[in-house]
Structures are given as C-alpha cells and as structure tokens.
Amino acid sequence: MRPTIVRLAVPAALLTLALTGCAPAPIYKPTASNVAVPPAQVAREPERYGSADVIWGGRIVNVRNFTDHSEIEVLAYPLDGSQRPKANDTGNGRFIAAMPGYVESLDYPAGSLVTIAGRLNGTRTGNVGQAQYTFPLVSVNQSHVWTAKEMSGGHPNVSFGVGVGVIR
C-alpha cells in the first residue's frame, strides 16, 4: 500500500514544483513596515496606518501634472503572487500615487495596470464623478506599468479536464 502512495506523491510534487516555477517572482521586496490592507480600509482609518509602506496596484484612471510633482489616480485591485493587479477581481478603492517631477501621461496611460511601492502620506478628499471620496496618498518610491505580455506571462498553459472537445 505504501509504494502506491509514494508513486502518486512524487509525480504530484513534481507537477506542483513545475507549475509554481512558472510564476514570476514579485517585483518589489516587502519590508517589515509594509501593511497588507487595501486602500479602501486606509481611507476609512488613515490614522491607524500612519506612514506605513505599501505595495499596491490597479488600473490607472488618470495622470495630473503639477509644477513640482505628478499624481496618478489608481483604481486598486488585489495583487497576485508576482504583484500584478488582478483586474478581473473587485476593486479595493482608489488611491493617489504622488511622484516627484513630471510624469509623461503616455508612459502611464489611462486604463493601464500599474504596481507601485511607496509610503503612505495622509489622505485627500476629492470626487469620483459627483460623489465625494477620500483618497489615500502614496509617495512613490518605485512603479511598474505592466505590458500585456507581462500580464499573460507566468500563467502555465496547462489545463486538466474530462470530456470531449472540438478544435476548428
């Protein structure tokens, strides 16, 4: 009976290792001061999180440039193990990513997916449409705009199933 278990366990372990080896590593290293809460929760209780470090991502809503800095409004999504936004998930609120200097809106186009690493820097009240909204502010240390190839990469093209299929 034991040899059968071993015979089944070894291929299962190898398959698991092979599939996890396909996922890219996270792009930013979390620090001890990182908080793992969504922007919506920080907006409700900003005093609780102070100036903690965050790694957040989502879909770029717009870019606003000012004389000394730029702000990117982001609709937040949960991140996968590689810190890519899971855009097919439910949104986790919005936040404003503040970056020093000028940010070219063509490099951060509306609708693109982005991941940022930075430090919380209070909140600001603004509007989403006609509704008043509290945005957590993040002073950005690093940012990454994801390409379509990066978003689809690292997902093993393996599926299991039983049934009949037709290929045309």
N, C-alpha and C positions, 0 to 999 in steps of 0.2 A: 504494500500500500504506500509506503514512504517513497519508493522510487517514482511512482506516478506523480506525486505531489512535486517532487524535485523536477521531474521532466516538464511539468506545466509551469512551475515557478520561474525557472531560468529563462525561457523564451518571453514570458510576461515582463520580467525585469529588464531584459534587453530591449524589448519594444518600448517600454517606458523611458529608458535612457535615450534611445534613439529619437523619440518624439520630443522630449524635453531639450535635447541638444539642438533642435531646430529653432527654438525661440531665441531671438537676440537678447543680449544682456541689457539691463537698464542703462540708460544713457547718463543719469546723474546718480551719484552716490549719496544716499540718505545720510544725514548727520544725526547725532544724538538729540539735537534740538528740533528735529523735524516733527511736525504734527501731522497726523493722518486723518484729518477731518475735512469734509467738503466745504467749499466757500459759503454755501448757504448757512451752515452752522456757525462759521466765523462771523458772518454778517449779523446773526442773532445775538451772539455773545462775544463781541470783539475784545472786551476787557479780559476775558478768560485766556485768550491766546497771545496777547501782547505782541511781541516782535519775534515770534517763533519762525523758524524756517519751514517752507512748504515746497512741495513738488506737485504742481497742479497742471492740468492740461484741458484742452477743449477746442471748440471751434471759434475762430476769430470772427468777431462781429464787426468791428471797425478799428481804425487807427486814427488817432488825433495827434498832430504835431504842435508843440508849443516852442517858445524861444529857447528853452534850455533842456527840454526833455520831450519824450513821446509817451503816449498812453495807448495801450491795446486793450480793448474791451473783449473779454473772452466768455463764452457760454461754456461752463465747466462740465466735463464728463469724467467718470471714473477712469483710472489708468489701468492698463493691463500690466503683466509682469515685466514688460520691456518699457514701461512708462509711455506707451502710446495711448491716446484717448480712445475710449470705446464709444464711438459716436452713435452706435446703434442702441446705446443704453439710455436711461433717463438722465436729463441734465441735473447737475448739482448746484445750480445757482450761477451767478455771474461774478466775475472779478475784474479788476483793472490792473494790468501789468504795466508798471512805470519803468521806462528805460531811459538812461541818460542820452542826451543828444538827439539827433534826428534819426527817425526810423523810416525807411522807404516803404510806403504802403504796398508797392509792387513786390517787395520781399516778404511782406506779411499780409497777403491778400485776404479780403473778407471771404469767409467760407472755408479757409484752410484750417488744418488741425495743427495745434502747437502744444508743446510741453515746456514749461518754464520752471526754473528753480530760483527761489528768492526768499526774501524776508518780509513778513507782514509789517505793514506800516500804517495801521489805522484803517478807517473806513471813510467813505464819502457817500453822501446821498445824491442821487441823480434820478433820472427817469428811464424806464423801459417802456417805450410807447407813451401812453398817458399816465401810467402807474408810477408812483414813487418807489424807489428801490435803494437799498443800502449795499454798496459795493465794497468788499474788502480790497484794500490797496496792497500790491506786492511790489517791492523794489526788486527788480530782476537782476540776478547775477549771471544767469545763463538761460538761453532759449533755443529751441529747435523747432523749425517748421517742417512737418512731415511731408514727404513726397508720396504719391500713390504707390510707387514701388516699395517704399519702406513700410507703408501700412499693410500691404499684402504679403510682404516677405516674412519669413519665420513661421508661417502657418503651414504645417505639414499638409500636403495634398494627399491625404490618406483618409479613406472612409471605410467603414465596416457596415455590412447590412446583409439582409436576406431578401431575395425577391428576384423579379425579372425586370430587366432594363432594356430599353431600345436606344441604340445610338444611330443617329442620322447624319 
